[in-house]
Amino acid sequence: LSVVIKESLRVEWSEPQAADTAAITQYKVEWSGDSSFCEISGSMQQRVTDGLSVVIKDLKQGTPYYIRVSAYNIKGFGSPCNATPSFAIPSSWREVSSSASRM
């Protein structure tokens, strides 16, 4: 989980390692303002053929977002796995650096 720009986060994951599971065909990425995910702020689905990462855009700068990912196979979506770190805050370098812009 990483900050891309001030309103976007990149989520990357790897395939589950269990050998006895059916073939995974897609993943679901969900984000929320709270760690319990009682209220989902948004979600997106990604086919396996499109890779193992997404960029979540149009987020509110300075707001913490908790992220989790679920795998989908013939049995449906599995239990979600929380991102590591569990949350990120979209921000610009100017918000975290005391350095003045050189431009």
Number of C-alpha atoms within 10 A of each C-alpha: 18 16 17 16 14 19 18 20 24 15 20 16 16 8 10 10 7 7 7 6 11 11 12 17 14 19 24 17 23 21 22 19 17 15 16 9 14 9 11 14 14 13 14 13 15 17 14 15 8 9 13 15 16 16 15 19 14 11 18 14 14 14 14 19 20 24 28 22 22 18 23 20 14 10 10 12 15 13 11 15 14 17 17 15 10 14 22 20 19 22 21 15 11 11 10 8 9 8 9 7 8 4 3
